[in-house]
Amino acid sequence: MAKLDTSKGVLFLVDTWGGSPFNAASRIVVDKEHYEVIAGVNIPMLVETFMARDDNPSFDELVALAVETGSEGVKALKAKPVEKAAPAPVASPKAAAPAKPMGPNDYMQIGLARIDDRLIHGQVATRWTKETNVTRIIVVSDEVAADTVRKTLLTQVAPPGVTAHVVDVAKMIRVYNNPKYAGERVMLLFTNPTDVERIVEGGVKITSVNIGGMAFRQGKTQVNNAISVDDKDIEAFKKLNERGIELEARKVSTDQKLKMMDLIAKVK
């Protein structure tokens, strides 16, 4: 990058939204003007974008052209046009029903609660979202929620059809108790077990926690090749275990489930 002329802007054309190239490019463009990332690159997009540079379009025009030609280049040879459904009749407004206590079906459905300090990355974006059939990914962390740049990046890397949010622990508890999200299937991502224990203490119903990755650093003990813990982590895991919550370690859904407390017992 240092050797390139970036005075007119930088446009990254990458393969998939939320993949490693997209995430790397997003970190570069997030706080720069006339820097952009476009996912879903195909040959028409690539050719048209390179040729258009000779006409000296503005940066925004070049971005729009790349998106347009890329979209138009996606076609099926034998596809038939889809008929549009007739608009549904507008129902007469009804009086609001009186408030009632929330029942078990009035909360969001937690398809997966996962501890992974990389948060949203390739495995989460492509495999776990499909396996769990979620429509939202919610990153729960006081630290990440206070980091504007990191928060912005994470909300941009969710796969198509899935919305990503970053909230602190207190807000997660409020959101869980909001009937607006009743029945919606979500994935909760955490960087550590202490935050999981905090939201459970706050009333969020979790029956199982997947531990996918906790990086090694000073003061932590490695329990397998992907997970390292310190005394604070172990204490939180013990509290979750005492509540009868399943604690299973797997990087991907096809891995064999390992009991987290058994892994801890081997090193402590």
Secondary structure, 3 states (H helix, E strand, C coil): CCCCCCCCCEEEEECCCCCHHHHHHHHHHCCCCCEEEEECCCHHHHHHHHHHHHHCCCHHHHHHHHHHHHHHCCCCCCCCCCCCCCCCCCCCCCCCCCCCCCCHHHCCEEEEEEEECCCCCHHHHHHHHHHHCCCEEEEECHHHHCCHHHHHHHHHCCCCCCEEEEECHHHHHHHHCCHHHCCCEEEEEECCHHHHHHHHHCCCCCCEEEEEEECCCCCCEECCCCEEECHHHHHHHHHHHHCCCEEEECCCCCCCCEEHHHHHHHHC
